[in-house]
Amino acid sequence: MDAVYVNGRQVESSSWVENPRVYGAMGLKPGKNIITIRLFRVKAEGGGFLDGAASMKLVLGDGTEIPLAGEWKGKVSVDGHTPGVLPPGYESVTSMVSVLYNGMLAPLAPLAITGAIWYQGESNAERAYQYRKLLPAMIADWRKLFGQGDFPFYIVGLPAYMHHKDAPGDDSWAEFREAQAMVAKSVPNSCLATTVDTGDPDNIHPIDKVQVGDRLAFCALADYYGQKIPYSGPTLASLENMPGGAMKIHFDHTDGGLVVKGDKPGEFSIAGADHKWYWAEARIEGDTVIVSSQAVPNPVAVRYAWQSFPTATLYNGAGLPAVPFRTDDWPGVTFGKTIY
């Protein structure tokens, strides 16, 4: 978070994360000017100028560019940790204790609401196992606060992010999507909008939200308004061992049958009792998928789309993507990681 001053007068400020700062009406004067940036670092690490030096510049009205690269003077002005006093204008930072609840939720509680949609989790992905308890607790707390019973609570599964991994294995974002799916399945009157087939490998906040909105709407139309429409992509129902080292995966929510986008079903991996994962050959057979690998003669577990940026290939006839899943319960990379 930053606020920019020119010659002691505040020009503009921003509290968003990775947005580039383009501030106008600087109020420069002939001769010497002093540009000051008050930076509020909301995490223990990082902060400061994120782009390269070439992006730091003044652009005058006639198009002349004046570079601002080089050394800047700086000092710590105030420690914002409790019980430190924050500078004016920073008291409502969302990461501060009490702001989200007392500042943003409690004042709304007298109002009636129909439901809530929840698109969050990137910052919790490294603690996915904890989220299995954290999100249900928050939903229960919201429902208690508003006093309207179990109002609808619809969850957006995290989209694809970062770059595709060539080898299968454990992944924190996959474990987080699993936590989201578990909550949607266990908490009454909730629903999961899967978006694993969308996203941007280099932008944690992808700009395309059309699919997100559509799939949340399907949840609402089916769950709240009672329309008989597909609202979920294929979900794991059961796993069956087949002769010759193959495994058959049965699915629910196969409305219109299983469909592959691409040449063949991909992103399936298989492992034996040694917990070593290998990509699997897969084929559709009715409402099931049969997977196998020559590298795993005695498979015991299967995973699908188990990484941060999978190549989602499996859909149902309604065009909704399969929910990523695993059939094992082996401790993942986020197991035991908590905060507070």
C-alpha positions in Angstrom: 0.0 0.0 0.0 1.3 3.4 -0.8 0.6 7.1 -0.8 2.6 9.5 -3.0 3.4 13.1 -2.1 5.0 15.8 -4.2 6.5 18.7 -2.3 4.6 17.6 0.8 1.1 17.4 -0.9 -0.5 14.0 -1.3 -1.1 13.2 -4.9 -2.7 9.7 -5.0 -2.6 6.4 -3.2 -3.4 2.8 -3.8 -4.0 -0.2 -1.6 -4.1 -2.9 -4.2 -1.4 -5.5 -4.6 0.2 -5.8 -8.0 -1.5 -3.0 -9.9 0.9 -0.7 -11.6 0.8 2.8 -10.2 0.1 5.5 -12.7 -0.5 8.7 -10.9 -1.4 12.1 -12.5 -1.7 15.7 -11.6 1.6 15.7 -9.8 1.7 19.4 -9.3 5.4 19.8 -10.2 7.0 23.2 -10.1 10.1 24.6 -11.9 13.3 23.7 -10.3 13.7 21.1 -7.5 10.8 18.9 -6.5 10.7 16.3 -3.7 8.7 13.1 -4.4 8.0 11.0 -1.3 6.3 7.6 -1.1 4.9 6.4 2.1 4.9 2.6 1.9 2.9 0.4 4.2 4.1 -3.2 4.1 1.4 -5.6 5.0 3.6 -8.7 5.1 6.8 -9.6 6.9 8.7 -10.0 3.7 8.8 -8.1 0.4 7.4 -4.7 -0.3 8.8 -1.8 -2.2 9.3 -1.3 -6.0 8.3 -4.5 -7.8 8.8 -3.5 -11.4 12.2 -2.8 -13.1 13.9 0.5 -12.8 12.7 1.5 -16.3 9.1 1.8 -15.0 10.0 4.5 -12.5 9.6 7.7 -14.4 7.8 11.0 -14.8 6.0 11.7 -18.1 5.5 15.4 -18.7 2.7 16.9 -20.7 4.8 17.1 -23.9 5.7 13.4 -23.6 9.2 14.0 -22.2 10.2 11.2 -19.9 12.3 11.9 -16.8 13.7 8.6 -15.2 13.4 8.1 -11.5 15.7 5.1 -11.4 18.5 5.0 -8.9 18.9 5.2 -5.2 16.1 6.6 -3.0 16.4 7.8 0.5 14.3 5.8 3.0 13.6 5.1 6.6 11.1 3.2 8.8 8.6 5.7 10.2 6.4 3.6 12.4 6.0 0.0 13.4 2.4 -1.1 12.7 2.5 -4.2 14.8 0.1 -4.1 17.8 0.2 -2.0 20.0 1.9 0.4 17.6 -0.2 3.3 16.3 -0.7 3.4 12.6 -0.4 6.5 10.5 -3.7 8.2 9.5 -5.4 6.5 6.6 -4.2 3.0 7.4 -6.6 2.2 10.3 -9.0 0.3 7.9 -6.4 -1.9 6.2 -8.2 -5.2 5.7 -5.4 -7.3 7.2 -5.6 -5.5 10.5 -7.2 -7.2 13.5 -10.9 -6.5 13.8 -11.3 -4.7 10.5 -12.9 -7.5 8.5 -15.4 -8.4 11.1 -16.1 -5.3 13.1 -15.6 -2.9 10.2 -17.2 -4.8 7.3 -19.5 -7.5 8.6 -21.0 -6.4 11.8 -22.4 -3.1 10.4 -24.2 -5.2 7.7 -25.8 -7.7 10.0 -29.1 -5.9 10.6 -29.7 -6.1 6.9 -31.3 -9.2 5.2 -29.2 -11.1 2.7 -30.1 -13.9 0.3 -26.7 -15.6 0.3 -23.0 -15.2 0.0 -20.4 -16.0 -2.7 -16.8 -16.6 -1.7 -13.9 -16.2 -4.0 -10.7 -16.4 -1.8 -8.0 -18.7 -0.8 -4.8 -17.8 -2.6 -3.1 -16.6 0.6 -4.3 -19.8 2.4 -3.2 -22.3 -0.1 0.0 -23.2 1.8 -2.3 -24.2 4.8 -4.9 -26.2 2.8 -5.5 -28.8 5.6 -6.3 -26.0 8.0 -8.8 -24.5 5.6 -10.9 -27.7 5.9 -11.8 -26.4 9.4 -11.2 -22.7 8.9 -13.8 -22.1 6.2 -16.7 -24.1 7.8 -16.0 -22.1 11.0 -16.3 -18.8 9.1 -19.5 -19.9 7.3 -21.0 -20.8 10.7 -19.9 -17.5 12.2 -21.5 -15.5 9.3 -24.7 -17.5 9.6 -24.8 -16.8 13.3 -24.1 -13.1 12.8 -26.9 -12.5 10.3 -29.4 -14.8 12.1 -31.1 -16.0 8.9 -30.4 -19.7 9.2 -28.3 -21.6 6.7 -28.4 -19.1 3.9 -26.7 -20.1 0.6 -22.9 -20.0 0.6 -21.3 -20.6 -2.7 -17.5 -21.2 -3.1 -15.4 -20.5 -6.1 -12.7 -23.2 -6.6 -9.3 -21.6 -7.3 -8.5 -21.3 -11.0 -5.3 -22.4 -12.7 -2.2 -20.5 -11.7 1.5 -20.6 -12.1 2.9 -22.9 -14.8 2.2 -26.5 -15.7 4.4 -29.1 -14.0 5.8 -31.8 -16.3 5.8 -34.5 -13.5 2.9 -35.4 -11.3 3.2 -35.2 -7.5 2.0 -33.2 -4.5 0.8 -29.6 -4.8 -0.5 -27.0 -2.3 -3.0 -25.5 -4.7 -4.4 -28.9 -5.5 -4.8 -29.6 -1.8 -6.5 -26.3 -1.3 -9.0 -27.1 -4.1 -9.6 -30.4 -2.4 -10.4 -28.5 0.9 -12.8 -26.2 -0.9 -14.6 -29.2 -2.4 -14.8 -31.0 0.9 -16.3 -27.9 2.6 -18.9 -27.5 -0.2 -19.8 -31.2 0.2 -20.1 -31.2 4.0 -21.6 -27.8 4.8 -25.3 -27.6 4.3 -26.6 -25.3 1.6 -23.3 -24.7 0.0 -22.0 -25.3 -3.6 -18.7 -25.3 -5.4 -18.2 -23.5 -8.7 -15.2 -25.2 -10.3 -12.9 -22.9 -12.4 -9.8 -25.1 -12.8 -10.1 -24.8 -16.6 -9.7 -21.0 -16.4 -7.0 -18.8 -15.1 -3.7 -17.1 -16.0 -0.3 -18.6 -15.2 1.2 -15.2 -14.4 -1.7 -13.4 -12.8 -3.1 -14.6 -9.5 -6.2 -12.5 -10.1 -7.3 -13.5 -13.7 -9.4 -10.9 -15.4 -11.9 -13.2 -17.0 -14.7 -13.7 -14.6 -17.5 -14.7 -17.0 -17.1 -18.4 -16.3 -17.0 -17.7 -12.6 -20.2 -15.8 -12.7 -22.0 -18.4 -14.9 -21.0 -21.3 -12.7 -22.0 -19.5 -9.5 -25.3 -18.7 -11.2 -25.8 -22.4 -11.9 -25.3 -23.2 -8.2 -27.9 -20.6 -7.3 -30.5 -21.6 -9.9 -30.2 -25.3 -9.0 -29.8 -25.0 -5.2 -31.7 -22.0 -4.2 -34.3 -21.5 -7.0 -34.9 -25.2 -7.6 -34.3 -25.4 -11.3 -33.5 -28.8 -12.7 -30.2 -27.8 -14.4 -26.6 -29.2 -14.2 -24.6 -27.1 -11.7 -21.4 -29.2 -11.2 -18.9 -31.0 -13.4 -18.1 -34.7 -12.9 -17.1 -35.6 -9.4 -15.5 -38.7 -8.0 -18.0 -41.4 -7.0 -15.9 -44.5 -6.5 -12.8 -46.4 -7.7 -12.8 -50.0 -8.9 -9.7 -52.2 -9.5 -9.7 -53.9 -12.9 -7.7 -56.9 -14.2 -4.3 -56.2 -15.6 -3.4 -53.3 -13.3 -6.0 -50.9 -14.5 -8.4 -48.8 -12.4 -11.9 -47.7 -13.2 -13.1 -44.3 -11.9 -16.9 -43.8 -11.5 -18.3 -40.3 -11.6 -21.4 -38.4 -10.4 -22.7 -35.3 -12.3 -22.0 -36.7 -15.7 -25.0 -34.8 -17.2 -25.0 -35.7 -20.9 -22.0 -38.1 -20.5 -18.3 -37.6 -20.1 -16.6 -35.4 -22.7 -12.9 -34.9 -23.5 -11.6 -31.5 -24.6 -8.5 -32.3 -26.6 -7.1 -35.4 -28.2 -7.5 -37.7 -25.2 -8.2 -37.6 -21.4 -5.1 -36.1 -19.7 -3.9 -35.0 -16.2 -4.6 -38.4 -14.7 -1.8 -39.8 -12.6 -1.5 -43.2 -10.8 0.6 -44.5 -8.0 1.4 -47.8 -6.2 2.0 -48.4 -2.5 5.4 -46.7 -2.8 3.6 -43.3 -3.3 5.5 -42.6 -6.5 3.3 -40.9 -9.1 3.3 -41.5 -12.9 1.2 -40.1 -15.7 -1.5 -42.6 -16.7 -3.1 -43.5 -19.9 -6.8 -42.9 -19.7 -9.9 -43.7 -21.8 -13.6 -43.0 -21.4 -16.0 -45.9 -21.1 -19.5 -44.7 -20.6 -19.7 -42.7 -17.4 -16.3 -44.0 -16.2 -12.7 -43.4 -17.0 -10.2 -46.3 -17.0 -6.6 -45.5 -16.2 -3.4 -47.5 -16.2 0.4 -47.2 -16.5 3.0 -49.6 -17.4 5.2 -48.1 -14.7 2.7 -49.0 -12.0 1.7 -52.7 -12.3 -0.2 -52.7 -9.0 -1.9 -49.3 -8.6 -3.6 -48.2 -5.4 -4.4 -44.5 -6.0 -5.4 -42.1 -8.8 -5.4 -38.3 -9.1 -6.8 -35.9 -11.6 -5.8 -32.3 -12.3 -3.6 -32.5 -9.2 -1.4 -29.4 -9.7 -1.7 -25.6 -9.6 -2.0 -25.3 -13.4 -3.4 -28.5 -14.8 -4.5 -29.1 -18.3 -8.2 -29.7 -17.6 -9.5 -32.2 -20.2 -12.6 -33.9 -18.6 -16.1 -32.3 -18.8 -19.7 -33.4 -18.7 -22.1 -33.0 -21.5 -23.3 -29.7 -20.0 -19.8 -28.2 -20.5 -18.8 -28.1 -16.8 -15.2 -29.3 -15.9 -14.5 -32.2 -13.7 -13.7 -31.3 -10.1 -10.0 -32.2 -9.3 -9.7 -35.2 -7.0 -7.5 -37.8 -5.5 -8.4 -41.3 -4.2 -5.6 -41.5 -1.7 -5.5 -39.9 1.8 -1.7 -39.7 2.1 -0.5 -36.6 3.9 0.2 -33.7 1.5 2.7 -30.8 1.5 0.3 -28.6 3.6 -0.4 -31.3 6.2 0.2 -29.8 9.7 0.9 -26.3 8.5 -1.2 -23.7 10.5 -1.1 -20.1 11.4 -2.3 -18.3 14.5 
